[in-house]
Amino acid sequence: IELLPGDRENLAIQTRGGPEKHEVTGWVLISPLSKEDAGEYECHASNAKGEATASAKIHVVETLHEIALTK
């Protein structure tokens, strides 16, 4: 487990107000993306009103042919 933000040069944590009043939107920007960045990322947030958690997985491919297509 690596806690972010850290000292990684290719990673930035961004936040802004909205979309609704009293809300904040946040995201992680990884650029340039490399195979070492693949994995699961989790976001944990809490305040006086409660807690929220979200997760996402990044799978890095070399070519478009490596992407599995489903119908």
Secondary structure as UniProt FT lines:
FT   TURN            9..10
FT   STRAND          11..17
FT   TURN            21..22
FT   STRAND          24..30
FT   HELIX           35..37
FT   STRAND          39..47
FT   TURN            48..49
FT   STRAND          50..58
FT   HELIX           64..66
//
